[in-house]
Amino acid sequence: MTYSVQQIAKAVGASAEGDIELMVSGVAEPASAKHGEMALAMDPRYASSLSDGAAEVAMLWEGADWRALGLKAAILPNRPRYALSGVTRMLDKGQGFKPGIHPTAVIDPEAVLGEGVSIPALVAIVVGMTGVLILSNMPEGQGAWWRRLDSRAAILGIGSGVFFAVSGVCYRGATLQIAVDDPLTRAVVTLAAVGISQLIGMGLWMHLRERGQIGKVVAAWRTAGLIGLASLGGSVCWFTAFTLQNATYVYAVGQSEVILSLLASYVIFRERLSWREGTGIALVSVSVLSLILLV
């Protein structure tokens, strides 16, 4: 694309003198400038090289005698470096690289892009975790909260959280291994494999430890079926999220289910929320909204 001397001078906030309608298609050093290009000689030390090139217009220093240099026009900026940045934006054609992956590029088949968590997002996650801890601190508990960590319920809860964390990372890894572009398809295929394995594992457990429960589950198929469908919808959303985003962020945003559970208890069962629950909900809400805006 070409610009007139006047257009370039106006764009960079400089004065133009001489034939300001001359067209410029690019810039070059004074000695190598071709016809139609503007020479860059914003220091008097480079002016002597103008005669070695074919430029008819140049960007010089303020107050330069451009006629004595054999030019037809000149741009005289009072801030040369600032003006140079503007000229670069207008006339630089770039490296000429086309978008996409170059056919000669070599990518190791075992290369994996690392997944990290930014500092602001980590802060948001900590805020949300604090809210969950406040919500999980039952008022009937005795003593300081850290003295209750050795209880059977706390140990089971922490152990469950550890396994959930590991499984979430594995779920994301599994979804990324499926060679399909559609994230929903990858999520459904992974969920099917996970669901079948859980069905087999739970079936064996109930058969070995609680055989009577299998018949009770079958007898309550209407209620169990509705619960299963609702759980299936939630699982599809979870696995689709694992396909699209870092498992850490998915679990952090998923803490919103705590808020929804408490609100459901308030709306359906008319249970009043305490200040502690309100504080926990506020912290989790801030965490979730922050992650949505940051990620």
N, C-alpha and C positions, 0 to 999 in steps of 0.2 A: 504494500500500500504506500502511496506517495502523499506527501504533504507539502504545502507551500511554505516558504520561509516565514511568512507572516503567521501562518497557523502554528508553526513550531514555536515561534517567539511568544505568541500569546499563551500557549499551553504551559510554557515554563516560566512565564512572568519576566521575560527579557525584552529588550528593545531590538528592533530590526531596522537595518538601513540598506539602501541600495535597491536592487530589483527584488522586492519582497514577494513577487509572484513566481519566482523561480521554484520549480518543483524538486523535492528531495526524496529519494527512495531509500536512503540508508546513510550510515555514518562510517567513517574510516579514519585511520591515522593520516596526517598530512601528506606523507610521502607516497602512500599507497592508494589515496582516494581517487576514485574514477569519476567520470562525467556523470552527473546526476546524484552524486554522493556529497555529503557535507563533511568537511574536514574538521577534526576536533583539535584545536590549538589554543587552549584557554590559558596557556602560559607563553610569554614571549620567547622562551627558549625553543619552542617548537615551530615558531613562525617561519624560520628559514627553510623548513622542509616543505612548505606549501608549493614552492616552485617545482619540486620533484613530482608532484601529483597533478591530477587533472581537475581538481575540485574548483568550482566557480563560486562556491559559498562555504563559509566556515563559521564555526562558533569560536569567538575570540574572547579576549579579556576586555573589561570595561575601559572605554576610551581608546581602543586600538585603531590605528590608521589602516583600515582594510583596503582602501584604494591603493595605497602604496604597496600593498602585498599582491596586487594584481587580481583582486576578487571582484565579482559583480554584486555580491551581497554579503552581509554578515549579521550574525546574531551576537549581541553584546550583553551578556548577563552580569548582574552585580553579585550573584552567588553562583559561581561556575559549577561547583559540585552538585548543588541542588538542581541546577538546570540540566546537568548531565543525566541525573536520575530520571528526569522527566522525558528527555530525549530517548533514553533507553527504553522506557515503557512504550513510547510511540513507535519506534523504528526497529527495535530488536526483533528479529525473526525467530529467535530461539535456536535450539539445536536441530530442529527438524525431526524430532522423534515422534513417531505415530503412537497413538494410544494402544494399550494392550501389551501382550508379552511378545518380545522379539523372537522370531523363529529360531535364532541361534542361541537363545538363552538356555542354560542348563540348570535344572533344579533337582537336587537330590531327592529320590523317591521317599526317603525316610525323614525328610525335613518336616518339622512341625513348628508352627508359629506359637510362640509362648503366650500364655494368658496371665496377665498380671492384674492387680487391683490398684487403682490410683489412690493417692493419699486422701483426697476429699471423699472418695467413695468409701474408703476404709473408716473414716471418721463417721460417715453416715451409718455404716454397718454397726459400729460400736454404740452409737446412739440408739439404734433399733434394738440391739441386744440388751442394753440397759433397760429399755422399756419392757421387753419380754421378761427380764428378771424381776422387775417390779410387779408385773402382773402375776408371775408364778409364785411370788412370796405370799403364801397363804396366811391370813391373819391369825388362824388358830395355832400356828407354829410356835414352839417355845424356844426362847433363847435367840442368840444372834444367828443370822442366816448362815454364816460359814460353819457353825457348829452342827448344822443339820445336813451338811454335805455327805456325812458318812452313813446316812440312813439308807435303807434298802431302796426306797422310792427314788431318792436322789441318784444313787449309783445306777439304777436301771435307766433313769431318764438321761443321765449323761452318756451312758453307754449307747443308748438308742440314738442320741444326737451324733455321736461319733460315727456309728454305722450309717446313719442317714447322710452324713457329709461325704463319706467314702462312696456310698452308692450314687450320690448325685454326680460326683466327678466321673464315675464309671458310666453312668447313663449318658452324660454328655459325650464322653469318648466313644461310646457305642453308636450314638446317632451320627457322629462325624465319620464313622467308618462305612456308612451306607452310601453307595455311589449313586445317589439321586439328588437332583437339585432342589426338589420341593421339600421344604422343612417339615410339612405336615406328614408327608409320606414317610420320611425318615423317623419321625416321632412315633407314628403308628406301628411301624415294623418293629422298632425297638421295644415299644410298650407291649406288643404281642409276645415277644420273646420273654420279657420280664414277667408278664402276667402268667404265662404258661409255667415258667419255673416256680413262681410263687404258689400257683395252684397245686403243683406236684409236691412241693415242699410242705405246704400247710396240710395237704391231704394226708401225707405220710405221718406228720406230727399228730394230727387228730386221730388217725387210725391206731397209732401206737400208744398215745397217752389219753385220749378222750374220745373213744369210739362212739359213744352215745351222741356226741355233738354233731356228727355228720348227718344223722337222721333228723335232728332238730333243725338244722340249717335247711335241709331239703323241705321239711314240713312248712317252714316259714318262707317259702320261695317268693311269695308275693311281696312281702315287705323287704326281704333280702334282695329281691330283684331290683326294686326301686332304688335301694341304697347302692347297689352295685352299679346301676346306670349313672347315678349322680357321681359316684367315685370314678367311674370310667371317664366321664366328661372332665373332671378335675385332673385326672392323670394325663389325658391327652394334652391339656393345656400346660401341665408341668413339663412333659417331655418335649413339646414344641418349643417351650421357652429354653430348655436345655440345648435344643438344636441351634437356637439363634444367639444365645448369650452365655457368658461365663457362669458356671454353676454357683459361684459365690454370690453374684448379683441376683440370680434367680431365687436362691434361698432367702436372701435378704429381703427382696420385694415380696416374697411369699409369706413373710411375717404378717402381712395384711390380713391373713386368715384369722389371726388372733383378734383383731379389731372386729371383723365381721361376726365372729362367734359371740363376742360380748354384746354387740349390738343386737344380734338375734335373740340372745337371752333377755335383753331389755324389752324388745318389741313383742316377742312371742310369750315369754313367761313373766313379763312385768317385773323383772328383777332390777332393783335399783343399783346404779353404779356408785362405788365409793370414790373418794378423792384419789386413792391409790390407783384404782383402775383407770380413772380419768387421766392421771399423770402418765401411766404406762401407755395408754392409747395415744396420747399426744406425742410422746417420744417415738413410738413406732410409726405414727403418721408422718412425722417430720423426716424420719429415716427413709421411708418408702418414697415420699415425694422428692426428697433430695436425690435419691438414686435414679429416679425416673428422669430428672432434669440433668444429672451429671453424665449418665451413661449414654 
